[in-house]
C-alpha cells in the first residue's frame, strides 16, 4: 500500500487496524494516515492512507490507488460475513486490489471474480502435533486456548500458582487491554498466555506451543466442535517465520467421563499439512437497501442473493433489533426515507455488551427517542460518560463499563448524532483508556505473580547469580519484587505470599542469604557494634537475639568469668568461617561490656578460694546469689568469725546496720547489666536514683538495691550513710557520758533530707535500725526563740524479744498513731511515759508475709549483736 499514491485497508479487528496504522504512520507521517473504526476516528484533512475496520471501510470503488481486505474468509462468518462479502465484491482500487485470506477461500474468489490472480505464500516453519500435556509441565512461551470466560480464568489461575502467571486475551476485552496483555507476554514478563479463539486473528505472538483446553465452543446458536480450519487458525499462532511450532491438548480437560481431550488423526493431518476443505459459500446481505419504509427495508435486508455461491446471511443482531422495534409502536412513528435511514443506523449500533436482542433493543429504543428530535445534547452525553468514569470494581465490572463506554464512543463518532462531537468522542476515548488501564491492572494483579515468574526463571541458576538485592529497609527483592524481609539475621517470607508460593520464596531466600548474611555480619563487627545490646540474657540486634549468654558454674553463684555464647538459629545459614569470626567478635565485644561486673567476679573468685574459710565463703555465695545486696537477718552473721570481716571488707563488702552489700554493684551500670543478663529478675531503676518517690514502683515489686523508708524507698548504701551518721552522733554522747545508760542524743536529719527523704520517712528509716524519737514540745503560742530539738534514743531488740505488734499495726494503718501523737504534742499536752511492750504473753497467731514497710520500722534480729558489730 505504501508503494502507491493512496490506499485503504480493511481489517477484522480494531486492534489490528490500529497496529497497521502505527506502522504506516511511522513511514508516511501523521498528516497522511487516517484511522477509522466504529469507536475511533483519526482523519487528518490531507490523509491519503486509510486503515479501517471492515464495517467502517467506505464502500467505494476507484477513489484510492490501492485497496486491500484482510481475512476475507470471514465472509463465511454467520454474524459478520455479509460485510466481508460485500467488500470482497465491491471494494476496488484504481491500480491494485488485494484480497488476503485463507486458501479455503480460493474456489469462491475464482467463482465470484474470475479475473483474480491467485498468489499463495507457503508457511516457512513446521507445525507439528505434540500430544497431551499437563498444565504444570507446559513449556515456556505457550498459549492455552479456552472457549469460555470461566475456563480462561481457571487456566490463568492455575498458571499463576504453577508458573507465576499468564497474560489473558479475550474478545470481551477492550483493544487497549488486549494490547497491554499481549505486550506483557511479548516482553517476557510472563511466559504464558491464556486466550479464547480471539488469539487466532490479528495477534502476532512469539509462541512456541499452543495447548487447547477445549475443542468445542458455543457459536451463538449451539455448542459445536471446531472445524479443522478453525483449529489451524489458532494452532498456527505457534512458530514464526522459520521457527517451528507445536500444538496439542491439556490433560484433565476432557468431557468429564475420563476420556482425554484429543485431536482426531484426520484433524492432526489437516493441521500439519495445511489441507482443509474449501469454503462452499459466503454470506451475503443487501448492502444498499431501499429506505422507503421499514417494511421495504426489512424485505431488502432479507432478500436472497442471485449468485449460487452466496447465501442469505443469518439474521444478525442489527436486523433482529430492527424487526423487534418495527413491530412495536415505536416503529409506527418512523416515516420518510430520511427517518428510516436514520432509524436503521441506530439499530446498527453494535452490541458491545453482548446483552442479546431484547436488552439491546431497549437501549436502541431509548437512543432513538433522543435522536428522533435531532441531536443528543452534549450535557446529556457528558453525563452518561461521567457515570462510567469510575475505576473501582472487579474484572467483570470493569469489562461491563468498557463495553458501555465503547457504545458511547461509537455514538459520539456518528457525524449527525451528537453536538460537540469531537469533544465528546475525545472524552469517551479518554475514559475507555483509563478503564482499559484499570482492567489491565486487575488482570495482572489476579493472574500474574511477577515475583514467582522471576523466581521461576532464576532458581535454576547458580546461587551467586540469583538477582536478590538487600534494600536499606531490610527487604529482599528480585528485580524490584519483594520476596521477604530480613529482620536481624532471620529471613521472613513476604506475608502476602500464598501457601503455594512460600516454599519457592524460602528457596530463593536461602540461596542468596549465606552471602548476604556474611556481608551483614562483617559490617556489624566493623561498624555496627554500637547497635548491639544485651537484653533478656542474650546479645540482640534490632530486637532479635544473636547469641544466648551463659555463665559457667552453679546457676546462682556462677563463676562470672568468661561467658559461654550460643549462637541462635537466626545465624544457621551463616557460612562456617564467617560464623566462627562472628562468634569471636561477639565474645570480644561482650568481654568489654561485662567490665562493670568485675566486683562480682572478685566475689566469685573468693567464693572458690578454700583459704577464705567456709563461713566467709558461705556469706559470699549468699551475697552473690542476692546479686550484691542482702539483709542482715538473712546473712547468718552469727556464724561468721569476727576476724573474717576485714578480709570481706577488702572485697568491697559493707556490713551495714540493716544490709550487707557490695557498694560497687549498686551503681547504674552493673545493675542494668545484671538485669539485662537475666541474672537479676527484680525490677530495675535505670538511674539507680538515691530515693524513689511513693508510687515509683509496682506494688510489692521494690527495685533491686533499695529498701523501704516509710512511703519512699532509699538505696541501701545511702541508707547506711544515714544510719552511720546516727550511730556516730550517739557514740559522741555515749563517750561524753559513759556512766549514763542509753543517754538521749540529738540527731540532725539534714543528710537524709539532702538525699531526698522526707523527714517523717527518715524517722521511719531510723526506727528500722532501733532509733526512737521523742518529739520536742513545740513553742507555745506567742513564744520566741528556736524550738527545742528532738531527743533520740537507741534501743535494739534483745535476744528472744518478739516483734513489736504495735509497730506492725501502725504499718498497716499508714502511720496514723504517730501523726495523732504529733497533733497532741502541738497542743502542748505532755506526752507521758510510754508503756513498755508486753512480752509476758506468747503470740501464737499465724503470721503472714509482712507488707511493704511504710510505718516506723521495728528493730529486727539484725540488731541482736549490733553492739559487737560496732566494736568490730
Secondary structure, 3 states (H helix, E strand, C coil): CCCCCCEEEEECCHHHHHHHHHHHHHHHCHHHEEEECCCCEECCCCCCEEEEECCCCCCCECCCCEEEECCHHHHHCCCCHHHHHHHHHHCECCCEEEECCCHHHHHHHHHHCCCCCCCCCCCCCCEEEEEEECHHHCCCCEEEECCCHHHHHHHHHHHHHHHCECEEECCCCCHHHHHHHHHHHHCCCCCEEEECHHHHCCCCCCECEEEECCCEEECCCCEEECCHHHHHHHHCCECCCCCCEEEEEECCCCCCCCCCCCCCHHHHHHHHHCCCCCCCCEEECCCCCCCCCHHHHHHHHCCCCCCCCEEECCCCHHHHHHHHHHCCHHHHCCCCHHHHHHHHHHHCCCCCCCCCHHHHHHHHHHHHHHHCCCCECHHHHHHHHHHCCCCCCCHHHHHHHHHHHHHHHHHHHCCCCECCHHHHHHHHHHHHHHHHHHHHHHHHHHHECHHHHHHHHHCCCCHHHCCEEECCCCEEEECCEEEEEEECCEEEECCCCCHHHHHHHHHHHHHHHHHHHHHHHHHHHHCCHHHCEEECCEEEECCEEEEEEECCECCCCECCCCCEEEECHHHCCCCHHHHHHHHHHHHHHHHHHHHHHHHHHHHHHHHCCHHHCHHHHHHHHHHHHCCCEEEHHHCCHHHCCHHHHHHHHHCCEEECCCEEEEHHHHCHHHHHHHHHCCCCCCCCCCCCCCEECCCCCCCCCCCCCEEEECCEEEEHHHHHHHHHHHHHHHHHHHHHCCCCCCCCECCCCHHHHHCCCCHHHHHHHHHHCCEEEECCCCCCCCCCCCCCCCEEEECCCCCCCCCCHHHHHHHHCCCHHHHHHHHHHHCCCCCCCCCCCCCCCCCCCCCCCCCCCCCCCCCCHHHCCHHHHHHC
